[in-house]
Amino acid sequence: MSQFVNANGNTLLNLKFSLKEQETGMQWIDGKKIYCKVILVNGFDSKDKYVQHNISDLYRVLSCDLFMKTSDGTNHMIPRAHQDEDHDGISIQITKTNLILQVGQSNGFADATGYAILKYIKSK
Protein backbone atom coordinates (compact mmCIF):
# COMPACT_ATOMS: atom_id res chain seq x y z
CA MET A 1 0.00 0.00 0.00
CA SER A 2 1.41 3.39 -0.94
CA GLN A 3 -0.39 5.53 1.62
CA PHE A 4 -1.62 5.35 5.18
CA VAL A 5 -5.02 6.79 6.12
CA ASN A 6 -6.79 7.09 9.45
CA ALA A 7 -10.30 5.88 10.27
CA ASN A 8 -11.76 9.16 8.94
CA GLY A 9 -10.11 8.66 5.55
CA ASN A 10 -7.51 11.42 6.06
CA THR A 11 -4.08 10.80 4.56
CA LEU A 12 -1.43 10.33 7.24
CA LEU A 13 1.48 9.49 4.94
CA ASN A 14 1.65 9.20 1.16
CA LEU A 15 4.60 7.24 -0.23
CA LYS A 16 3.74 7.37 -3.93
CA PHE A 17 4.74 10.10 -6.39
CA SER A 18 2.16 11.07 -8.99
CA LEU A 19 1.53 13.44 -11.89
CA LYS A 20 -1.67 14.27 -9.98
CA GLU A 21 -1.83 16.36 -6.83
CA GLN A 22 -1.41 14.27 -3.66
CA GLU A 23 -1.72 15.09 0.02
CA THR A 24 1.53 14.13 1.73
CA GLY A 25 0.03 13.68 5.18
CA MET A 26 2.36 16.41 6.48
CA GLN A 27 1.38 19.89 7.69
CA TRP A 28 3.22 23.20 7.42
CA ILE A 29 4.02 25.27 10.54
CA ASP A 30 0.67 27.07 10.24
CA GLY A 31 -1.27 23.79 10.08
CA LYS A 32 -1.96 23.86 6.32
CA LYS A 33 -1.73 20.58 4.43
CA ILE A 34 1.39 19.96 2.35
CA TYR A 35 0.78 18.64 -1.17
CA CYS A 36 3.08 17.01 -3.70
CA LYS A 37 2.88 16.88 -7.48
CA VAL A 38 5.25 15.69 -10.20
CA ILE A 39 5.50 17.84 -13.34
CA LEU A 40 6.84 16.43 -16.63
CA VAL A 41 9.46 18.71 -18.23
CA ASN A 42 10.51 18.15 -21.84
CA GLY A 43 13.60 19.51 -23.56
CA PHE A 44 14.67 23.12 -23.80
CA ASP A 45 17.59 24.92 -25.33
CA SER A 46 18.59 28.54 -24.81
CA LYS A 47 15.12 30.01 -24.29
CA ASP A 48 13.09 30.14 -21.10
CA LYS A 49 10.81 27.11 -20.73
CA TYR A 50 7.25 27.54 -19.42
CA VAL A 51 5.39 24.47 -18.14
CA GLN A 52 1.85 24.76 -16.79
CA HIS A 53 1.55 23.04 -13.41
CA ASN A 54 -2.28 23.19 -13.12
CA ILE A 55 -2.21 23.65 -9.34
CA SER A 56 -5.22 25.56 -8.05
CA ASP A 57 -4.87 28.00 -5.13
CA LEU A 58 -1.06 27.66 -5.01
CA TYR A 59 0.21 29.73 -2.08
CA ARG A 60 3.81 28.76 -1.33
CA VAL A 61 6.23 26.28 -2.86
CA LEU A 62 8.27 24.59 -0.14
CA SER A 63 10.60 22.66 -2.41
CA CYS A 64 11.25 21.88 -6.05
CA ASP A 65 13.48 18.98 -7.04
CA LEU A 66 14.08 19.11 -10.79
CA PHE A 67 16.19 16.61 -12.68
CA MET A 68 16.75 16.07 -16.40
CA LYS A 69 18.19 13.13 -18.32
CA THR A 70 19.77 13.64 -21.74
CA SER A 71 19.70 11.10 -24.57
CA ASP A 72 23.25 9.97 -23.74
CA GLY A 73 22.04 8.89 -20.27
CA THR A 74 23.58 11.77 -18.30
CA ASN A 75 21.49 13.00 -15.36
CA HIS A 76 21.48 16.71 -14.49
CA MET A 77 20.11 18.29 -11.32
CA ILE A 78 18.52 21.72 -11.79
CA PRO A 79 19.00 24.56 -10.83
CA ARG A 80 22.43 24.71 -12.32
CA ALA A 81 24.95 27.46 -11.80
CA HIS A 82 28.33 27.67 -13.46
CA GLN A 83 31.09 30.11 -12.71
CA ASP A 84 32.49 30.45 -16.20
CA GLU A 85 32.08 32.44 -19.38
CA ASP A 86 29.52 30.02 -20.86
CA HIS A 87 26.40 31.61 -19.34
CA ASP A 88 24.70 28.23 -19.10
CA GLY A 89 23.06 28.54 -15.70
CA ILE A 90 19.43 27.56 -15.18
CA SER A 91 17.16 28.89 -12.46
CA ILE A 92 13.64 27.87 -11.47
CA GLN A 93 10.71 30.19 -10.90
CA ILE A 94 7.20 29.06 -9.99
CA THR A 95 4.24 31.37 -10.52
CA LYS A 96 0.54 30.80 -9.85
CA THR A 97 0.25 29.07 -13.25
CA ASN A 98 3.70 27.97 -14.50
CA LEU A 99 6.95 26.34 -13.61
CA ILE A 100 9.51 28.48 -15.46
CA LEU A 101 13.06 27.46 -16.26
CA GLN A 102 15.06 30.63 -16.79
CA VAL A 103 17.72 29.40 -19.16
CA GLY A 104 21.14 30.89 -19.94
CA GLN A 105 22.19 31.39 -23.54
CA SER A 106 24.39 28.26 -23.83
CA ASN A 107 22.24 25.31 -22.83
CA GLY A 108 21.74 22.11 -24.78
CA PHE A 109 18.87 20.24 -23.20
CA ALA A 110 16.73 19.97 -26.34
CA ASP A 111 16.91 16.16 -26.22
CA ALA A 112 16.34 15.89 -22.46
CA THR A 113 13.32 14.83 -20.43
CA GLY A 114 12.81 15.16 -16.74
CA TYR A 115 10.56 15.77 -13.79
CA ALA A 116 10.00 18.45 -11.19
CA ILE A 117 8.76 17.28 -7.80
CA LEU A 118 6.91 20.15 -6.13
CA LYS A 119 5.93 20.26 -2.46
CA TYR A 120 3.62 23.15 -1.66
CA ILE A 121 0.77 24.57 0.40
CA LYS A 122 -2.45 26.14 -0.83
CA SER A 123 -4.12 29.41 0.08
CA LYS A 124 -7.38 27.65 0.96
N, C-alpha and C positions, 0 to 999 in steps of 0.2 A: 504494500500500500504506500502511496507516495505522499499522503498527508494524514495528519491526525486531527480529528474533530472532537469536540466535547458533546455531551448529551443534547445540547441545544442546537447542534449543527454548526457551531462557530469553529472556524479553522484555528487550531492551536499551533500547528507547524506544517508548512508545505515544503516538501522536498523535491518537487518536480518543476523544472523550468518549462515555460510555455510561450508561444507567440501570442497568447491571450493573457489578459490581465489576471493576476492571481493574488489573493491575500497571502501574506507570508506567515501570519500568525503572530508577528511582532508588532509592537506599538512604539511610536516615537515618544519623545520626552513629554509632549503635551497630551498624550493618550490617543492620538490619531493612528489609525491602522496604517501599516506599511505594506505597500503593494510591490509586485515585481512583474516585469514584462520583458520579453526578449524581442528585439527589433532586428529584422534582416537588413543588412547593408550590402549592396552590390557595388562593384567597382567605381572608382573615381580617378581622375587624373589631376590636373592642375587647376581645377575650378572647384569652388565650394559645392559640397554635396548636401542636398536637402532631402530628408526622409521623414515622411509623416509618421508620427507615432500613434495617433488615434487614441490618446488618453484624455478622457473627459475630466474636467475639474482639477487638472494638474496644479499643485501648489508649490511643492519643493522637491527637487531631485536630491536624494541622499547619496547616491553613487551611480556611476556609469562605468561599466567594464566593457570596453570595446576591443575586439580583436579581429584581425583580417588574416586570411590565408591566400597567398598568391599561387598561381598555377604551377610553380616549381616546388610547392610544398612548404615554403617558408612562412612561418607564423610571425605576425607583427602585432604588438600591443599598441593601442592608441589611447591617449594622445602621444605624440612623438615630437620631441624637440631635439634639434641638432645644433651644435655650436660650430658652424662652418659657413662657408660662403654659398652653400647650395640652396638655402631658403626652402628646405623641404619639410619643415615642421607642420604638424597637424594639430589643431585644437578642436575641442568639442563644445558646442553650445546647444542648450536645450530650451526651446521656447514653449509656449502654450500649445503649439501645433506641430513643431518639427524638431527632429534631431539634426543639427547642422554640423558638418565637418568643415571647418575653416582650413583650407588647404593651401600650403605654400606653392610657389610656382614650379617646383621641380619634383613632383611626385609621380610615381608610376604604378598606381594601384588599379589600372583599368581592368586587369584580368583577375582581380581579387574579389573574394566574397567573405563576409564575416557577420558577426552578431554583436549587438549592444545589449547588455543586460542592465536594465534600469531598475533601481529601487527608489520609491518615491512615496510621498503622501499627497492626499487630495485636500482641496479647500472645504469640501463638504463631507 
